């Protein structure tokens, strides 16, 4: 009987909480505080969890890669390194983490797993946390001016009002992996650079150049006048594109990267704002492989970012894609001047598992 009563109270409390959250997001959407509200309202509560903070009010960075890369980059002030107690004989990256912390006279504290779990709000910390100062985007005015003639294959990624920390982290990870030069975010209505973002980016956030602007349309127009191509992104051509718009829409597979480019991605739910879309010279889209029902005609923003960036960056001179195209165009009677094998084996993002399988005779 007691268990049934507790269960009923729990359900009632959760129902009240759910109604409260629904009213909160409904009012916020009415005030247009959260652009793209419908998709964002469907996010799980833990996707928008509060930023983990230490007992002294600093941010609590968690996860092996974020902590190690933060130490290497030395962009943050580090108050303490927190390690899970009971892990004897630290090896590999954990041993390096401890060595770097001790070399910089950073206090090291060993805590029980339960204490680390509570401090991190039960995020996946891998037994490693650090009390650190916040990391914030720099004003875009601090960007070192790069003239279009310096390098025709410069690529900056511009993010308008991304609000899900895991989406932002995944986008930053792909951008860093694929060779994006700089990232620009909007100063308002955007997710800050939190520890959750750093963990989702596998620490890429700690080493990337991230800038922000409060006047994105003005920034894009200024870069356009300097000779940059401003390429926005849209889902399959549909109602979000004004019928009177004269901005050409091109499949990302047909895009030719022949000058410095700003690739602009929009909010998770509403895409690009009208002002930003009007500042674009070209709109890129990812064409689906089949007829799609309503509601599935667009991709998650982090997935779309990976596809778009790869389709552009594969055109970079010296990339494996460029070498492959040269190989296909080469006269078969001439000796080959490129080799896919060494190029792939040396790529830092690829596993050496296939080489190990060959050695084992599989």
LOMARTOR-923606 format. One record per residue (C-alpha): x, y, z; chain; residue in one letter. Coordinates in steps of 0.5 Angstrom, whole numbers. Layout:
! LOMARTOR-923606
+-------+-------+-------+-------+-----+
|     x |     y |     z | chain | res |
+-------+-------+-------+-------+-----+
|     X |     Y |     Z |     A |   A |
...
+-------+-------+-------+-------+-----+
END
This chain:
! LOMARTOR-923606
+-------+-------+-------+-------+-----+
|     x |     y |     z | chain | res |
+-------+-------+-------+-------+-----+
|     0 |     0 |     0 |     A |   X |
|     6 |     5 |     2 |     A |   X |
|     9 |     3 |    -5 |     A |   X |
|     3 |     5 |    -9 |     A |   X |
|     2 |    11 |    -5 |     A |   X |
|     9 |    13 |    -6 |     A |   X |
|     8 |    11 |   -14 |     A |   X |
|     2 |    16 |   -14 |     A |   X |
|     6 |    22 |   -11 |     A |   X |
|    11 |    21 |   -16 |     A |   X |
|     7 |    21 |   -22 |     A |   X |
|     3 |    27 |   -19 |     A |   X |
|     9 |    31 |   -18 |     A |   X |
|    12 |    29 |   -25 |     A |   X |
|     6 |    31 |   -28 |     A |   X |
|     6 |    38 |   -25 |     A |   X |
|    13 |    39 |   -27 |     A |   X |
|    11 |    37 |   -34 |     A |   X |
|     6 |    42 |   -34 |     A |   X |
|    10 |    47 |   -31 |     A |   X |
|    15 |    46 |   -36 |     A |   X |
|    10 |    46 |   -42 |     A |   X |
|     7 |    53 |   -40 |     A |   X |
|    14 |    55 |   -39 |     A |   X |
|    16 |    53 |   -46 |     A |   X |
|    10 |    56 |   -49 |     A |   X |
|    10 |    63 |   -46 |     A |   X |
|    18 |    63 |   -48 |     A |   X |
|    16 |    61 |   -55 |     A |   X |
|    10 |    66 |   -55 |     A |   X |
|    15 |    71 |   -54 |     A |   X |
|    20 |    69 |   -59 |     A |   X |
|    25 |    67 |   -54 |     A |   X |
|    28 |    61 |   -57 |     A |   X |
|    28 |    61 |   -64 |     A |   X |
|    26 |    54 |   -67 |     A |   X |
|    22 |    53 |   -61 |     A |   X |
|    18 |    46 |   -63 |     A |   X |
|    24 |    42 |   -64 |     A |   X |
|    27 |    45 |   -58 |     A |   X |
|    21 |    43 |   -54 |     A |   X |
|    22 |    36 |   -56 |     A |   X |
|    29 |    36 |   -53 |     A |   X |
|    30 |    31 |   -47 |     A |   X |
|    31 |    35 |   -40 |     A |   X |
|    38 |    32 |   -40 |     A |   X |
|    40 |    35 |   -47 |     A |   X |
|    39 |    42 |   -44 |     A |   X |
|    42 |    40 |   -37 |     A |   X |
|    45 |    46 |   -33 |     A |   X |
|    52 |    47 |   -33 |     A |   X |
|    56 |    43 |   -28 |     A |   X |
|    60 |    47 |   -23 |     A |   X |
|    65 |    46 |   -18 |     A |   X |
|    63 |    48 |   -10 |     A |   X |
|    67 |    54 |   -11 |     A |   X |
|    63 |    57 |   -17 |     A |   X |
|    68 |    55 |   -23 |     A |   X |
|    66 |    51 |   -29 |     A |   X |
|    67 |    43 |   -28 |     A |   X |
|    70 |    41 |   -34 |     A |   X |
|    69 |    33 |   -35 |     A |   X |
|    72 |    27 |   -39 |     A |   X |
|    79 |    25 |   -41 |     A |   X |
|    80 |    29 |   -48 |     A |   X |
|    77 |    35 |   -46 |     A |   X |
|    81 |    36 |   -40 |     A |   X |
|    87 |    34 |   -43 |     A |   X |
|    86 |    38 |   -49 |     A |   X |
|    85 |    44 |   -44 |     A |   X |
|    91 |    43 |   -41 |     A |   X |
|    95 |    43 |   -47 |     A |   X |
|    92 |    49 |   -50 |     A |   X |
|    93 |    53 |   -43 |     A |   X |
|    87 |    58 |   -45 |     A |   X |
|    83 |    57 |   -38 |     A |   X |
|    85 |    58 |   -31 |     A |   X |
|    85 |    51 |   -28 |     A |   X |
|    84 |    51 |   -20 |     A |   X |
|    84 |    43 |   -19 |     A |   X |
|    85 |    37 |   -22 |     A |   X |
|    80 |    32 |   -20 |     A |   X |
|    81 |    24 |   -21 |     A |   X |
|    77 |    18 |   -19 |     A |   X |
|    80 |    15 |   -13 |     A |   X |
|    82 |     7 |   -13 |     A |   X |
|    85 |     8 |   -20 |     A |   X |
|    92 |     5 |   -19 |     A |   X |
|    97 |     5 |   -24 |     A |   X |
|    95 |    11 |   -29 |     A |   X |
|    97 |    10 |   -36 |     A |   X |
|    97 |    13 |   -43 |     A |   X |
|    93 |    20 |   -43 |     A |   X |
|    91 |    19 |   -36 |     A |   X |
|    98 |    19 |   -34 |     A |   X |
|   100 |    25 |   -38 |     A |   X |
|    94 |    29 |   -35 |     A |   X |
|    97 |    28 |   -28 |     A |   X |
|   104 |    29 |   -31 |     A |   X |
|   102 |    36 |   -34 |     A |   X |
|    98 |    38 |   -28 |     A |   X |
|   104 |    37 |   -23 |     A |   X |
|   109 |    40 |   -28 |     A |   X |
|   104 |    46 |   -27 |     A |   X |
|   103 |    46 |   -20 |     A |   X |
|    96 |    44 |   -21 |     A |   X |
|    93 |    41 |   -14 |     A |   X |
|    91 |    34 |   -15 |     A |   X |
|    85 |    31 |   -11 |     A |   X |
|    82 |    24 |   -11 |     A |   X |
|    75 |    23 |   -10 |     A |   X |
|    70 |    17 |   -10 |     A |   X |
|    66 |    16 |   -16 |     A |   X |
|    60 |    18 |   -13 |     A |   X |
|    62 |    24 |   -11 |     A |   X |
|    65 |    26 |   -18 |     A |   X |
|    58 |    23 |   -21 |     A |   X |
|    54 |    28 |   -17 |     A |   X |
|    59 |    34 |   -18 |     A |   X |
|    58 |    33 |   -26 |     A |   X |
|    51 |    32 |   -25 |     A |   X |
|    52 |    24 |   -27 |     A |   X |
|    55 |    26 |   -34 |     A |   X |
|    60 |    21 |   -37 |     A |   X |
|    66 |    24 |   -34 |     A |   X |
|    71 |    18 |   -35 |     A |   X |
|    74 |    19 |   -28 |     A |   X |
|    77 |    26 |   -30 |     A |   X |
|    74 |    33 |   -28 |     A |   X |
|    78 |    40 |   -27 |     A |   X |
|    75 |    46 |   -24 |     A |   X |
|    77 |    51 |   -29 |     A |   X |
|    75 |    58 |   -31 |     A |   X |
|    70 |    59 |   -37 |     A |   X |
|    71 |    59 |   -44 |     A |   X |
|    68 |    64 |   -48 |     A |   X |
|    68 |    66 |   -56 |     A |   X |
|    72 |    72 |   -58 |     A |   X |
|    69 |    78 |   -61 |     A |   X |
|    70 |    77 |   -69 |     A |   X |
|    73 |    84 |   -69 |     A |   X |
|    79 |    80 |   -66 |     A |   X |
|    79 |    75 |   -72 |     A |   X |
|    86 |    76 |   -76 |     A |   X |
|    84 |    79 |   -83 |     A |   X |
|    85 |    74 |   -89 |     A |   X |
|    85 |    77 |   -96 |     A |   X |
|    81 |    72 |  -101 |     A |   X |
|    88 |    72 |  -105 |     A |   X |
|    92 |    69 |   -99 |     A |   X |
|    89 |    62 |  -100 |     A |   X |
|    83 |    61 |  -105 |     A |   X |
|    81 |    55 |  -100 |     A |   X |
|    79 |    58 |   -94 |     A |   X |
|    73 |    56 |   -90 |     A |   X |
|    70 |    59 |   -84 |     A |   X |
|    64 |    56 |   -81 |     A |   X |
|    58 |    61 |   -79 |     A |   X |
|    53 |    58 |   -74 |     A |   X |
|    46 |    62 |   -73 |     A |   X |
|    43 |    61 |   -66 |     A |   X |
|    45 |    54 |   -65 |     A |   X |
|    42 |    52 |   -58 |     A |   X |
|    43 |    45 |   -56 |     A |   X |
|    50 |    44 |   -53 |     A |   X |
|    51 |    37 |   -56 |     A |   X |
|    49 |    39 |   -63 |     A |   X |
|    54 |    45 |   -62 |     A |   X |
|    59 |    40 |   -60 |     A |   X |
|    58 |    35 |   -65 |     A |   X |
|    59 |    41 |   -70 |     A |   X |
|    65 |    43 |   -67 |     A |   X |
|    68 |    36 |   -67 |     A |   X |
|    67 |    35 |   -75 |     A |   X |
|    69 |    42 |   -76 |     A |   X |
|    76 |    41 |   -73 |     A |   X |
|    77 |    34 |   -76 |     A |   X |
|    75 |    37 |   -83 |     A |   X |
|    80 |    43 |   -83 |     A |   X |
|    75 |    49 |   -82 |     A |   X |
|    79 |    55 |   -81 |     A |   X |
|    75 |    59 |   -76 |     A |   X |
|    68 |    58 |   -73 |     A |   X |
|    63 |    64 |   -72 |     A |   X |
|    57 |    64 |   -67 |     A |   X |
|    52 |    69 |   -66 |     A |   X |
|    53 |    73 |   -59 |     A |   X |
|    45 |    72 |   -57 |     A |   X |
|    40 |    66 |   -57 |     A |   X |
|    46 |    61 |   -58 |     A |   X |
|    49 |    56 |   -53 |     A |   X |
|    55 |    58 |   -50 |     A |   X |
|    61 |    54 |   -50 |     A |   X |
|    60 |    50 |   -44 |     A |   X |
|    63 |    43 |   -41 |     A |   X |
|    57 |    39 |   -44 |     A |   X |
|    59 |    42 |   -51 |     A |   X |
|    67 |    41 |   -50 |     A |   X |
|    65 |    33 |   -48 |     A |   X |
|    61 |    33 |   -54 |     A |   X |
|    66 |    36 |   -58 |     A |   X |
|    71 |    31 |   -55 |     A |   X |
|    75 |    37 |   -53 |     A |   X |
|    76 |    40 |   -60 |     A |   X |
|    72 |    46 |   -57 |     A |   X |
|    79 |    47 |   -53 |     A |   X |
|    83 |    48 |   -59 |     A |   X |
|    79 |    51 |   -64 |     A |   X |
|    78 |    59 |   -66 |     A |   X |
|    71 |    60 |   -64 |     A |   X |
|    69 |    68 |   -65 |     A |   X |
|    62 |    71 |   -64 |     A |   X |
|    58 |    77 |   -67 |     A |   X |
|    52 |    81 |   -65 |     A |   X |
|    51 |    83 |   -72 |     A |   X |
|    51 |    77 |   -76 |     A |   X |
|    48 |    80 |   -82 |     A |   X |
|    53 |    86 |   -82 |     A |   X |
|    59 |    81 |   -81 |     A |   X |
|    57 |    77 |   -87 |     A |   X |
|    55 |    83 |   -92 |     A |   X |
|    62 |    86 |   -90 |     A |   X |
|    66 |    79 |   -92 |     A |   X |
|    62 |    79 |   -98 |     A |   X |
|    64 |    86 |  -100 |     A |   X |
|    71 |    83 |   -99 |     A |   X |
|    71 |    78 |  -104 |     A |   X |
|    68 |    72 |  -100 |     A |   X |
|    63 |    67 |  -102 |     A |   X |
|    57 |    67 |   -97 |     A |   X |
|    54 |    60 |   -98 |     A |   X |
|    48 |    59 |   -93 |     A |   X |
|    44 |    52 |   -92 |     A |   X |
|    37 |    50 |   -93 |     A |   X |
|    33 |    43 |   -93 |     A |   X |
|    30 |    41 |   -99 |     A |   X |
|    27 |    47 |  -103 |     A |   X |
|    20 |    48 |  -100 |     A |   X |
|    16 |    53 |   -96 |     A |   X |
|    22 |    56 |   -92 |     A |   X |
|    25 |    59 |   -99 |     A |   X |
|    21 |    65 |  -101 |     A |   X |
|    18 |    64 |  -108 |     A |   X |
|    21 |    71 |  -110 |     A |   X |
|    28 |    69 |  -107 |     A |   X |
|    33 |    70 |  -113 |     A |   X |
|    38 |    66 |  -109 |     A |   X |
|    40 |    60 |  -113 |     A |   X |
|    40 |    53 |  -109 |     A |   X |
|    45 |    48 |  -111 |     A |   X |
|    46 |    41 |  -109 |     A |   X |
|    53 |    41 |  -104 |     A |   X |
|    55 |    35 |  -109 |     A |   X |
|    55 |    40 |  -115 |     A |   X |
|    58 |    46 |  -111 |     A |   X |
|    65 |    48 |  -113 |     A |   X |
|    70 |    51 |  -108 |     A |   X |
|    74 |    56 |  -112 |     A |   X |
|    74 |    62 |  -107 |     A |   X |
|    74 |    63 |   -99 |     A |   X |
|    68 |    61 |   -97 |     A |   X |
|    63 |    62 |   -91 |     A |   X |
|    58 |    56 |   -90 |     A |   X |
|    52 |    59 |   -86 |     A |   X |
|    48 |    54 |   -82 |     A |   X |
|    42 |    56 |   -78 |     A |   X |
|    38 |    54 |   -72 |     A |   X |
|    36 |    47 |   -70 |     A |   X |
|    28 |    48 |   -72 |     A |   X |
|    27 |    55 |   -76 |     A |   X |
|    34 |    55 |   -80 |     A |   X |
|    37 |    61 |   -82 |     A |   X |
|    33 |    68 |   -81 |     A |   X |
|    31 |    72 |   -86 |     A |   X |
|    36 |    77 |   -85 |     A |   X |
|    42 |    72 |   -85 |     A |   X |
|    39 |    68 |   -91 |     A |   X |
|    38 |    75 |   -95 |     A |   X |
|    46 |    76 |   -94 |     A |   X |
|    47 |    70 |   -97 |     A |   X |
|    50 |    69 |  -105 |     A |   X |
|    48 |    62 |  -105 |     A |   X |
|    44 |    57 |  -102 |     A |   X |
|    47 |    49 |  -101 |     A |   X |
|    42 |    43 |  -100 |     A |   X |
|    43 |    36 |   -99 |     A |   X |
|    38 |    32 |  -103 |     A |   X |
|    35 |    26 |  -100 |     A |   X |
|    36 |    19 |  -103 |     A |   X |
|    28 |    18 |  -103 |     A |   X |
|    21 |    21 |  -103 |     A |   X |
|    21 |    23 |   -96 |     A |   X |
|    14 |    24 |   -91 |     A |   X |
|    13 |    31 |   -88 |     A |   X |
|    17 |    32 |   -82 |     A |   X |
|    23 |    28 |   -85 |     A |   X |
|    25 |    33 |   -90 |     A |   X |
|    31 |    35 |   -86 |     A |   X |
|    37 |    33 |   -82 |     A |   X |
|    40 |    34 |   -75 |     A |   X |
|    44 |    40 |   -76 |     A |   X |
|    50 |    36 |   -73 |     A |   X |
|    49 |    31 |   -79 |     A |   X |
|    48 |    36 |   -84 |     A |   X |
|    54 |    40 |   -82 |     A |   X |
|    58 |    34 |   -83 |     A |   X |
|    56 |    32 |   -90 |     A |   X |
|    56 |    39 |   -92 |     A |   X |
|    63 |    40 |   -89 |     A |   X |
|    66 |    34 |   -92 |     A |   X |
|    63 |    35 |   -99 |     A |   X |
|    67 |    42 |   -99 |     A |   X |
|    73 |    40 |   -96 |     A |   X |
|    74 |    34 |  -100 |     A |   X |
|    76 |    39 |  -106 |     A |   X |
|    82 |    42 |  -102 |     A |   X |
|    88 |    41 |  -105 |     A |   X |
|    92 |    35 |  -103 |     A |   X |
|    86 |    32 |  -100 |     A |   X |
|    85 |    24 |  -101 |     A |   X |
|    79 |    26 |  -105 |     A |   X |
|    83 |    30 |  -109 |     A |   X |
|    89 |    25 |  -110 |     A |   X |
|    83 |    20 |  -112 |     A |   X |
|    80 |    24 |  -117 |     A |   X |
|    87 |    26 |  -120 |     A |   X |
|    88 |    18 |  -120 |     A |   X |
|    82 |    17 |  -124 |     A |   X |
|    84 |    22 |  -129 |     A |   X |
|    91 |    19 |  -130 |     A |   X |
|    93 |    16 |  -137 |     A |   X |
|    93 |     8 |  -135 |     A |   X |
|    99 |     7 |  -139 |     A |   X |
|   103 |    12 |  -135 |     A |   X |
|   106 |    10 |  -128 |     A |   X |
|   102 |    12 |  -122 |     A |   X |
|   104 |    18 |  -118 |     A |   X |
|    99 |    17 |  -112 |     A |   X |
|    98 |    12 |  -107 |     A |   X |
|    92 |    11 |  -103 |     A |   X |
|    95 |     6 |   -99 |     A |   X |
|   100 |    11 |   -95 |     A |   X |
|    96 |    17 |   -95 |     A |   X |
|    90 |    13 |   -91 |     A |   X |
|    95 |     9 |   -87 |     A |   X |
|    98 |    16 |   -85 |     A |   X |
|    91 |    20 |   -84 |     A |   X |
|    90 |    21 |   -76 |     A |   X |
|    83 |    20 |   -76 |     A |   X |
|    83 |    13 |   -79 |     A |   X |
|    84 |     7 |   -75 |     A |   X |
|    90 |     2 |   -76 |     A |   X |
|    85 |    -4 |   -75 |     A |   X |
|    85 |    -6 |   -83 |     A |   X |
|    93 |    -6 |   -82 |     A |   X |
|    93 |   -11 |   -76 |     A |   X |
|    88 |   -15 |   -80 |     A |   X |
|    92 |   -16 |   -86 |     A |   X |
|    98 |   -18 |   -81 |     A |   X |
|    94 |   -23 |   -78 |     A |   X |
|    92 |   -26 |   -85 |     A |   X |
|    85 |   -24 |   -84 |     A |   X |
+-------+-------+-------+-------+-----+
END
